[in-house]
Amino acid sequence: MPIIQVNMIEGRPPEKVRALIENITDTVVETLDAPKESVRVLVNEMPKTHWGKAGIPASEKK
């Protein structure tokens, strides 16, 4: 059973997250010949205060 984890900053509309899950699932099915029912996609949305780049939280970036 393929399990795919996606980590991203929160704030995208639910329909975009749904489309992401659908597209990732379809790609895994096509690439691995895996049954669609066996594919799991986990989306972890984090607040900007918990996501940093170059030592600076995303919440402080302009």
C-alpha positions, -999 to 999 in steps of 0.1 A, spaced: 0 0 0 17 32 -11 15 60 15 24 95 3 29 124 28 27 160 17 39 188 41 28 223 32 20 257 47 -17 260 56 -40 283 38 -50 266 6 -88 262 -1 -102 227 6 -109 222 -31 -72 227 -39 -62 201 -13 -88 177 -27 -75 182 -62 -39 176 -49 -50 143 -33 -68 132 -64 -39 140 -87 -13 124 -65 -34 93 -63 -39 91 -100 -1 95 -106 8 67 -81 -18 44 -97 -4 51 -132 33 49 -122 32 19 -98 2 0 -113 -12 1 -78 -49 -3 -71 -65 31 -65 -81 17 -32 -46 10 -18 -32 45 -23 -31 67 9 -23 104 7 -16 123 40 -16 161 38 0 179 67 -7 216 68 14 236 91 10 272 103 36 297 90 50 300 125 60 264 123 77 265 89 112 281 86 136 287 58 171 300 63 165 304 101 134 326 97 98 315 102 76 319 71 53 341 92 81 367 94 89 367 57 76 394 35 
